[in-house]
Amino acid sequence: MNHPATNSSKRRRQLAALGLTLGVAMAPAAMHTLRADDAGKLDKLEQENKELKKRLDTLETVAKAEGILPDESKPHNPLLTRVAGTKIEGFVTGSYFYDTSTPPGQTSPGYLWNRKSGNFSLNKVKLTLASPPAEASGDNWSAGYRVSLMFGQDAPIVNSGSGITGFSSVREAYVELNAPVGTGLNIKVGELISLLNYESGDGGAANDNFSQGYQWFYTGNGPAAGVQLGYTFTDWLDAKVRVQNGLYAGPVDNNQAKTVMASIGLKPSATTWVNLVGSTGREGGVDSGINVASLLGGWAVTDKFHLGTELDYFWFDTKGGTAPVWSTGGFASYSFTSMLGVALRAEFLSDARGVDASADPLAFPLNTGNDLTSFAFTVNFKPVPNVKIQPEVRFDHSSLVGAFGKHNDRVILGLGVSYLF
């Protein structure tokens, strides 16, 4: 079976050879005829030229059909040009997990992603359409866009505003501009992914662990509508400043208060990176403020061994005073081969006054204090580059009596599978 690209290359070589042959054949014929002082031979030359022109016209028609030459008779279609430059990608993720604490209603509190114990789940279907990113330049304007849609069991937690008309399937959507300021000022306007989280909300399709850590939800935040300015000063220093609806408001807020978030990115070496993130703003009214300080970092110890960390501190302003929530997490992964690797996540989260991991969307009961400890060990098996199979065992502990049904501890066992396209 011939590959289409091979046939195309072969056809182009044949056309080029035909053109060269016609040119070579044409030269001696002309010289021979010019030397003849004979009207009949001039007539013959004219006939040969007509035949050659017909052959060249045929050759040009074939070349246009093959795309070797542009066809000026056809109008330019800018829409088709833009569509051809659009990148389409995404993934599909499914899983089966079992919670040994046998939670009431089979719903595992505080667990992402498969919250229904003993059930097969279609966790996520993600579809992203994106243009090439705006090119950083100090001389010219450029533009781009990105749209990501998420469907499945995890969508209500991951998406920007599930339940709000027009946003139930939106994960992110923004317009990106490069303004010719300095080396290029990056501007993003729309629904933007949080700057706070080490782990991606895409779960096992993007992370080394299949389940999501407590930090991603309780000391992180979901997507929100806003505007962001980004600037790269050097190869090792960049900064981002964002103004958005409240920290947890998502795409539509119920008040006029805004949250300001800033991030400084450092790359001390080719194998290490650190992000320092700060945030301040009001949530749920002018008397409720949330201030955040966070550190994210990663180190590629070798090509196969990677380490990461996340440290978060939140100050919640409440009627009873300031309520702190803090967390610390560590991540390690090792690849034995391109097909097989392992990952470990360890984390601790302290919500001493029950303002965060209490009566929340992940079903922890109302409480006045909840400290959480978690360890997750995951095997990453990639039989082909597009597929990730992730068996996982996870241990969780809560200081809250009966946090997991009638238990303070639980073990969750299972397996997730993702196909990336």
TIDRENTI-632091 format. One record per residue (C-alpha): x, y, z; residue number from 1. Coordinates in pm, 1 decimal. Example, Ala and Ser with C-alpha at 12.3 -4.5 7.8 and 13.67 -1.06 7.14 Angstrom:
<fikes>
FIKE,X,Y,Z,num
FIKE,1230.0,-450.0,780.0,1
FIKE,1367.0,-106.0,714.0,2
</fikes>
This chain:
<fikes>
FIKE,X,Y,Z,num
FIKE,0.0,0.0,0.0,1
FIKE,147.1,338.7,-106.6,2
FIKE,149.6,619.7,146.1,3
FIKE,-28.6,937.9,17.6,4
FIKE,274.8,1152.4,94.7,5
FIKE,499.8,912.2,-103.6,6
FIKE,266.3,923.3,-404.2,7
FIKE,256.6,1305.0,-389.7,8
FIKE,636.3,1331.6,-378.5,9
FIKE,667.3,1084.4,-666.3,10
FIKE,413.2,1279.7,-874.1,11
FIKE,602.2,1604.7,-814.9,12
FIKE,931.7,1448.1,-923.7,13
FIKE,762.8,1316.8,-1236.4,14
FIKE,620.3,1661.4,-1317.7,15
FIKE,956.3,1828.0,-1265.2,16
FIKE,1124.3,1570.0,-1489.8,17
FIKE,858.7,1622.1,-1756.9,18
FIKE,911.1,1999.9,-1751.5,19
FIKE,1288.2,1957.5,-1782.7,20
FIKE,1247.9,1709.9,-2067.4,21
FIKE,1019.6,1946.9,-2256.4,22
FIKE,1264.7,2233.3,-2214.6,23
FIKE,1562.3,2028.9,-2333.1,24
FIKE,1363.7,1894.5,-2624.3,25
FIKE,1252.6,2242.5,-2724.3,26
FIKE,1602.6,2396.2,-2754.0,27
FIKE,1756.9,2172.7,-3029.6,28
FIKE,1432.9,2188.1,-3226.7,29
FIKE,1447.8,2568.6,-3230.5,30
FIKE,1817.1,2579.4,-3326.2,31
FIKE,1769.3,2327.0,-3604.3,32
FIKE,1477.3,2520.0,-3748.7,33
FIKE,1645.2,2861.4,-3729.1,34
FIKE,1937.2,2729.5,-3933.8,35
FIKE,1697.8,2626.2,-4209.3,36
FIKE,1610.6,2883.8,-4462.1,37
FIKE,1293.8,2712.7,-4548.7,38
FIKE,935.8,2829.4,-4513.7,39
FIKE,814.8,2475.1,-4466.9,40
FIKE,1043.7,2423.1,-4173.5,41
FIKE,917.8,2747.7,-4018.2,42
FIKE,566.1,2612.6,-4044.8,43
FIKE,687.7,2294.4,-3879.2,44
FIKE,844.4,2498.6,-3598.4,45
FIKE,515.9,2682.4,-3541.1,46
FIKE,332.1,2351.9,-3520.1,47
FIKE,586.1,2213.0,-3273.1,48
FIKE,550.3,2525.4,-3056.7,49
FIKE,172.8,2482.0,-3047.5,50
FIKE,214.0,2122.1,-2936.4,51
FIKE,466.9,2221.5,-2672.0,52
FIKE,233.4,2494.7,-2542.7,53
FIKE,-47.9,2241.6,-2515.9,54
FIKE,179.3,2009.6,-2318.6,55
FIKE,290.0,2292.3,-2088.5,56
FIKE,-73.6,2394.4,-2029.2,57
FIKE,-151.9,2035.5,-1934.6,58
FIKE,151.2,2027.4,-1703.4,59
FIKE,39.2,2353.7,-1533.5,60
FIKE,-314.0,2218.6,-1480.7,61
FIKE,-177.3,1905.2,-1314.8,62
FIKE,60.4,2113.7,-1098.7,63
FIKE,-227.5,2329.0,-971.2,64
FIKE,-436.2,2021.1,-898.4,65
FIKE,-145.4,1876.2,-699.0,66
FIKE,-102.0,2201.8,-507.1,67
FIKE,247.9,2262.8,-647.4,68
FIKE,135.3,2589.9,-806.6,69
FIKE,-135.3,2826.5,-672.4,70
FIKE,-460.8,2837.0,-864.0,71
FIKE,-530.5,3208.2,-910.7,72
FIKE,-870.8,3133.0,-1065.1,73
FIKE,-1001.6,3023.5,-724.8,74
FIKE,-1082.7,3295.3,-466.6,75
FIKE,-879.0,3304.1,-143.2,76
FIKE,-1082.2,3175.1,154.8,77
FIKE,-952.5,3321.4,485.4,78
FIKE,-1191.5,3100.2,686.5,79
FIKE,-1034.9,2783.5,547.2,80
FIKE,-690.4,2925.9,620.3,81
FIKE,-784.7,2989.1,985.0,82
FIKE,-946.9,2646.4,1024.9,83
FIKE,-634.6,2479.0,884.6,84
FIKE,-428.9,2652.7,1158.0,85
FIKE,-655.0,2540.7,1444.6,86
FIKE,-522.4,2271.1,1676.3,87
FIKE,-778.6,2017.9,1798.9,88
FIKE,-685.5,1801.7,2095.9,89
FIKE,-830.7,1647.3,2409.9,90
FIKE,-878.8,1320.8,2595.2,91
FIKE,-1128.4,1068.3,2726.9,92
FIKE,-1093.2,929.1,3081.6,93
FIKE,-1280.2,645.5,3251.0,94
FIKE,-1222.5,459.4,3578.9,95
FIKE,-1335.4,213.5,3843.9,96
FIKE,-1254.6,273.2,4212.8,97
FIKE,-1361.6,114.2,4541.4,98
FIKE,-1372.8,292.0,4879.7,99
FIKE,-1306.5,45.6,5163.3,100
FIKE,-1489.5,271.0,5413.0,101
FIKE,-1820.0,189.2,5233.7,102
FIKE,-1947.5,550.5,5245.5,103
FIKE,-2323.4,617.9,5274.7,104
FIKE,-2483.6,645.5,4932.5,105
FIKE,-2152.8,526.5,4784.2,106
FIKE,-2034.5,891.3,4774.2,107
FIKE,-1676.5,932.0,4898.9,108
FIKE,-1641.5,1274.1,5072.3,109
FIKE,-1352.9,1490.2,4959.8,110
FIKE,-1246.2,1251.5,4684.8,111
FIKE,-1169.6,1338.3,4324.9,112
FIKE,-1237.5,1202.1,4073.8,113
FIKE,-1445.9,888.3,4096.9,114
FIKE,-1678.9,989.3,4381.2,115
FIKE,-1916.7,695.3,4340.0,116
FIKE,-1751.6,397.4,4507.0,117
FIKE,-1787.2,65.4,4326.7,118
FIKE,-1902.6,228.7,4003.1,119
FIKE,-1762.1,249.5,3652.8,120
FIKE,-1735.4,617.4,3564.0,121
FIKE,-1684.8,829.1,3255.9,122
FIKE,-1481.7,1090.7,3436.1,123
FIKE,-1397.1,1337.4,3163.5,124
FIKE,-1428.1,1407.4,2795.3,125
FIKE,-1223.7,1715.4,2706.5,126
FIKE,-1214.3,1892.6,2370.8,127
FIKE,-981.4,2185.9,2303.8,128
FIKE,-970.7,2410.4,1997.0,129
FIKE,-683.0,2656.1,1983.3,130
FIKE,-502.7,2875.6,1735.8,131
FIKE,-124.5,2913.8,1750.2,132
FIKE,-47.9,3131.5,2055.3,133
FIKE,6.6,3502.0,2005.9,134
FIKE,370.7,3548.1,1906.8,135
FIKE,572.7,3755.1,2152.8,136
FIKE,706.3,4058.1,1968.9,137
FIKE,807.7,4413.3,2044.7,138
FIKE,726.2,4521.3,1689.9,139
FIKE,391.3,4373.5,1586.5,140
FIKE,47.5,4293.2,1723.6,141
FIKE,-61.7,3929.2,1708.2,142
FIKE,-360.5,3735.2,1836.7,143
FIKE,-481.9,3387.1,1923.1,144
FIKE,-755.5,3204.4,2110.6,145
FIKE,-816.7,2890.0,2315.4,146
FIKE,-1141.3,2711.5,2403.3,147
FIKE,-1166.6,2397.0,2618.9,148
FIKE,-1490.2,2212.8,2688.1,149
FIKE,-1526.4,1943.2,2955.9,150
FIKE,-1799.7,1682.0,2987.0,151
FIKE,-1850.3,1385.6,3219.5,152
FIKE,-1889.5,1306.4,3588.5,153
FIKE,-1614.2,1545.5,3697.3,154
FIKE,-1736.8,1841.7,3493.5,155
FIKE,-1946.4,2004.6,3772.7,156
FIKE,-1634.1,2035.7,3989.3,157
FIKE,-1378.9,2114.8,3717.1,158
FIKE,-1566.0,2355.9,3491.8,159
FIKE,-1594.9,2728.8,3532.2,160
FIKE,-1963.7,2756.3,3611.2,161
FIKE,-2166.2,2439.6,3592.0,162
FIKE,-2532.1,2523.6,3637.6,163
FIKE,-2493.7,2874.7,3492.4,164
FIKE,-2656.3,2907.4,3152.0,165
FIKE,-2391.4,2912.0,2881.1,166
FIKE,-2106.6,2792.5,3105.0,167
FIKE,-2200.7,2438.3,3206.8,168
FIKE,-1943.0,2277.9,2973.9,169
FIKE,-1677.2,2551.9,2964.0,170
FIKE,-1340.4,2471.9,3118.5,171
FIKE,-1156.5,2772.6,2974.3,172
FIKE,-1207.7,3018.0,2688.9,173
FIKE,-1002.6,3327.3,2616.8,174
FIKE,-872.0,3567.4,2355.2,175
FIKE,-496.3,3620.9,2362.2,176
FIKE,-315.1,3931.0,2231.9,177
FIKE,46.7,4036.1,2200.7,178
FIKE,94.5,4412.1,2239.6,179
FIKE,424.7,4544.1,2096.3,180
FIKE,554.0,4673.6,2429.0,181
FIKE,914.4,4593.7,2517.2,182
FIKE,970.9,4233.6,2412.1,183
FIKE,594.3,4174.4,2393.8,184
FIKE,313.8,4216.5,2648.0,185
FIKE,85.0,3912.4,2664.7,186
FIKE,-284.4,3989.2,2728.4,187
FIKE,-552.5,3728.0,2795.8,188
FIKE,-922.0,3808.9,2832.8,189
FIKE,-1191.1,3553.5,2915.5,190
FIKE,-1228.6,3244.3,3134.1,191
FIKE,-883.4,3159.3,3273.8,192
FIKE,-739.2,2860.7,3460.7,193
FIKE,-615.5,2922.7,3816.0,194
FIKE,-253.9,3021.7,3881.1,195
FIKE,-256.1,2853.4,4225.4,196
FIKE,-248.7,2479.6,4155.8,197
FIKE,47.9,2245.8,4104.7,198
FIKE,-176.7,1970.6,3971.7,199
FIKE,-384.0,2015.6,3658.6,200
FIKE,-762.0,1989.7,3679.4,201
FIKE,-739.1,1744.7,3388.4,202
FIKE,-669.8,1468.4,3641.6,203
FIKE,-486.7,1153.8,3540.9,204
FIKE,-473.0,1251.7,3174.2,205
FIKE,-223.4,1525.1,3268.3,206
FIKE,-104.4,1433.8,3620.8,207
FIKE,115.8,1149.5,3739.7,208
FIKE,-148.8,1055.6,3999.4,209
FIKE,-499.0,965.4,3884.6,210
FIKE,-699.8,1104.3,4175.7,211
FIKE,-679.7,1473.5,4262.6,212
FIKE,-516.3,1594.1,4582.7,213
FIKE,-692.0,1790.3,4855.5,214
FIKE,-476.4,2092.9,4775.7,215
FIKE,-615.0,2124.7,4424.7,216
FIKE,-966.0,2186.1,4557.5,217
FIKE,-939.1,2327.6,4910.2,218
FIKE,-630.3,2551.5,4876.8,219
FIKE,-677.3,2623.1,4508.5,220
FIKE,-952.0,2773.4,4298.2,221
FIKE,-1137.3,2700.2,3978.3,222
FIKE,-1143.4,2896.2,3651.7,223
FIKE,-1267.2,3254.1,3665.0,224
FIKE,-1348.0,3533.0,3420.8,225
FIKE,-1098.7,3816.6,3410.5,226
FIKE,-807.6,3982.1,3233.6,227
FIKE,-440.4,3888.5,3269.9,228
FIKE,-119.3,4066.7,3171.5,229
FIKE,200.7,3864.5,3133.1,230
FIKE,556.5,3974.3,3058.8,231
FIKE,880.5,3778.3,3017.3,232
FIKE,1178.6,3981.5,3138.7,233
FIKE,1451.0,3722.0,3083.4,234
FIKE,1483.8,3347.9,3025.6,235
FIKE,1464.4,3298.9,3402.8,236
FIKE,1210.6,3563.7,3510.1,237
FIKE,849.4,3632.5,3411.9,238
FIKE,545.2,3786.5,3581.1,239
FIKE,166.0,3771.1,3551.0,240
FIKE,-98.3,4000.9,3699.8,241
FIKE,-466.6,3913.3,3686.2,242
FIKE,-790.0,4088.1,3787.1,243
FIKE,-1088.8,3853.5,3802.4,244
FIKE,-1425.4,3799.6,3962.7,245
FIKE,-1390.6,3676.0,4322.6,246
FIKE,-1156.8,3385.3,4395.0,247
FIKE,-1443.7,3135.0,4379.4,248
FIKE,-1691.5,3334.0,4169.0,249
FIKE,-1615.6,3171.6,3833.8,250
FIKE,-1762.8,3333.7,3522.0,251
FIKE,-2040.1,3538.0,3687.9,252
FIKE,-2022.0,3713.2,4026.3,253
FIKE,-2304.7,3835.1,4250.2,254
FIKE,-2124.0,4154.1,4355.0,255
FIKE,-1882.2,4412.4,4217.7,256
FIKE,-1582.9,4312.2,4430.3,257
FIKE,-1280.1,4180.3,4243.0,258
FIKE,-981.4,3959.4,4322.4,259
FIKE,-627.2,4056.9,4220.8,260
FIKE,-378.1,3775.3,4164.7,261
FIKE,-8.5,3796.5,4078.3,262
FIKE,257.5,3537.6,3997.1,263
FIKE,635.8,3563.9,3967.7,264
FIKE,799.1,3279.9,3773.4,265
FIKE,1162.1,3192.5,3840.5,266
FIKE,1383.3,2941.0,3657.6,267
FIKE,1713.8,2922.8,3848.5,268
FIKE,1834.8,2650.5,3611.4,269
FIKE,1720.2,2446.4,3314.1,270
FIKE,1591.2,2177.0,3551.1,271
FIKE,1418.7,2381.9,3823.7,272
FIKE,1129.0,2626.1,3841.6,273
FIKE,949.9,2819.3,4117.4,274
FIKE,626.8,3021.2,4106.8,275
FIKE,543.0,3266.8,4384.4,276
FIKE,170.7,3348.4,4382.5,277
FIKE,-27.9,3600.8,4584.0,278
FIKE,-396.2,3688.7,4582.4,279
FIKE,-627.9,3926.8,4762.3,280
FIKE,-993.5,4017.4,4724.1,281
FIKE,-1349.4,3998.8,4850.2,282
FIKE,-1582.7,3704.5,4822.4,283
FIKE,-1954.3,3694.3,4892.3,284
FIKE,-1975.2,4059.6,4995.4,285
FIKE,-1758.9,4347.8,5110.7,286
FIKE,-1710.6,4202.4,5461.8,287
FIKE,-1558.7,3871.8,5350.6,288
FIKE,-1198.3,3889.7,5237.3,289
FIKE,-961.0,3612.5,5127.0,290
FIKE,-583.9,3657.1,5109.5,291
FIKE,-354.0,3389.7,4967.0,292
FIKE,19.7,3317.5,4952.8,293
FIKE,142.5,3015.4,4758.6,294
FIKE,467.9,2858.8,4641.2,295
FIKE,483.8,2604.6,4359.0,296
FIKE,805.3,2439.5,4246.7,297
FIKE,952.4,2155.7,4046.1,298
FIKE,1291.7,1990.9,3995.8,299
FIKE,1391.2,1746.1,3724.9,300
FIKE,1658.4,1560.3,3923.3,301
FIKE,1727.9,1344.3,3616.6,302
FIKE,1540.8,1279.4,3292.5,303
FIKE,1355.7,1001.2,3474.7,304
FIKE,1321.0,1133.9,3831.2,305
FIKE,1109.8,1444.3,3903.6,306
FIKE,1013.8,1619.2,4229.4,307
FIKE,754.1,1888.9,4299.6,308
FIKE,600.3,2081.7,4586.9,309
FIKE,308.5,2309.0,4673.7,310
FIKE,280.6,2526.8,4985.3,311
FIKE,-36.6,2731.5,5046.6,312
FIKE,-156.9,2970.2,5316.1,313
FIKE,-508.1,3122.4,5310.6,314
FIKE,-650.0,3392.1,5541.0,315
FIKE,-1031.4,3389.1,5549.8,316
FIKE,-1191.2,3700.5,5704.7,317
FIKE,-1500.3,3590.0,5895.4,318
FIKE,-1734.4,3747.7,6148.8,319
FIKE,-1541.4,3564.3,6418.6,320
FIKE,-1204.6,3696.1,6298.7,321
FIKE,-935.6,3562.4,6069.6,322
FIKE,-947.0,3188.2,6001.1,323
FIKE,-627.7,3037.7,5853.8,324
FIKE,-617.3,2736.5,5621.1,325
FIKE,-281.4,2601.0,5514.2,326
FIKE,-150.3,2302.2,5323.0,327
FIKE,173.5,2138.8,5212.7,328
FIKE,225.9,1877.6,4943.6,329
FIKE,507.3,1681.1,4783.8,330
FIKE,515.5,1500.5,4449.3,331
FIKE,763.2,1244.6,4314.5,332
FIKE,767.1,1045.7,3992.8,333
FIKE,1008.9,801.1,3834.9,334
FIKE,1003.5,655.5,3482.6,335
FIKE,1165.1,314.1,3450.1,336
FIKE,1103.9,314.1,3074.6,337
FIKE,897.8,517.9,2829.0,338
FIKE,613.8,273.1,2899.3,339
FIKE,630.8,230.6,3278.1,340
FIKE,661.9,467.4,3571.3,341
FIKE,542.5,528.0,3929.2,342
FIKE,426.5,836.4,4120.3,343
FIKE,376.0,929.5,4486.0,344
FIKE,182.3,1223.2,4628.8,345
FIKE,184.1,1313.8,5000.1,346
FIKE,-9.1,1608.5,5144.1,347
FIKE,-141.1,1764.0,5462.3,348
FIKE,-415.3,2027.8,5491.5,349
FIKE,-519.4,2208.4,5809.2,350
FIKE,-861.7,2376.2,5834.2,351
FIKE,-860.7,2447.3,6207.1,352
FIKE,-1193.8,2634.5,6216.0,353
FIKE,-1390.9,2448.2,5950.9,354
FIKE,-1419.1,2733.7,5698.8,355
FIKE,-1299.5,2536.7,5396.2,356
FIKE,-1334.3,2155.1,5415.2,357
FIKE,-1677.1,2183.2,5575.4,358
FIKE,-2022.4,2153.0,5415.9,359
FIKE,-1847.4,2183.0,5081.4,360
FIKE,-1931.2,2051.8,4731.5,361
FIKE,-1717.6,1740.9,4798.6,362
FIKE,-1954.6,1638.1,5079.1,363
FIKE,-1754.4,1678.3,5398.5,364
FIKE,-2010.9,1735.0,5678.4,365
FIKE,-2044.4,2071.2,5851.4,366
FIKE,-1770.8,2095.4,6114.1,367
FIKE,-1560.3,2333.2,6323.1,368
FIKE,-1222.7,2184.8,6228.5,369
FIKE,-1080.7,1930.2,5987.1,370
FIKE,-718.8,1827.6,5930.0,371
FIKE,-657.2,1601.6,5630.0,372
FIKE,-364.7,1373.0,5549.7,373
FIKE,-337.2,1180.6,5224.2,374
FIKE,-96.2,951.0,5037.9,375
FIKE,-151.7,827.7,4682.0,376
FIKE,67.0,575.9,4496.4,377
FIKE,6.4,539.2,4122.5,378
FIKE,151.6,320.7,3848.7,379
FIKE,168.1,485.3,3505.3,380
FIKE,159.0,231.8,3221.0,381
FIKE,165.0,354.9,2859.4,382
FIKE,135.4,57.1,2623.6,383
FIKE,110.3,308.2,2336.8,384
FIKE,192.2,683.0,2350.0,385
FIKE,-175.1,790.4,2343.2,386
FIKE,-292.8,572.8,2634.2,387
FIKE,-233.5,603.2,3011.8,388
FIKE,-340.9,318.8,3241.0,389
FIKE,-314.1,419.3,3608.2,390
FIKE,-373.2,167.4,3887.7,391
FIKE,-378.2,357.2,4217.6,392
FIKE,-398.8,298.7,4591.4,393
FIKE,-476.6,593.6,4819.3,394
FIKE,-486.7,635.4,5197.1,395
FIKE,-677.4,924.8,5359.9,396
FIKE,-702.2,1030.4,5724.7,397
FIKE,-919.7,1302.0,5881.5,398
FIKE,-915.1,1442.2,6234.1,399
FIKE,-1291.8,1484.0,6206.4,400
FIKE,-1477.4,1197.5,6375.8,401
FIKE,-1680.0,1008.9,6118.9,402
FIKE,-1547.2,1213.5,5826.2,403
FIKE,-1562.0,909.2,5599.4,404
FIKE,-1896.4,760.4,5689.1,405
FIKE,-1829.8,609.2,6031.1,406
FIKE,-1452.0,614.6,5986.1,407
FIKE,-1159.5,852.6,6020.0,408
FIKE,-943.5,651.9,5779.2,409
FIKE,-1004.2,497.3,5441.7,410
FIKE,-824.1,320.9,5158.8,411
FIKE,-936.9,366.3,4800.1,412
FIKE,-829.4,117.9,4531.6,413
FIKE,-888.3,128.7,4159.6,414
FIKE,-774.3,202.5,3808.9,415
FIKE,-815.9,486.4,3557.2,416
FIKE,-762.6,483.8,3182.5,417
FIKE,-712.4,787.5,2957.9,418
FIKE,-683.6,818.9,2581.0,419
FIKE,-521.5,1140.4,2461.7,420
FIKE,-572.7,1274.1,2110.1,421
</fikes>
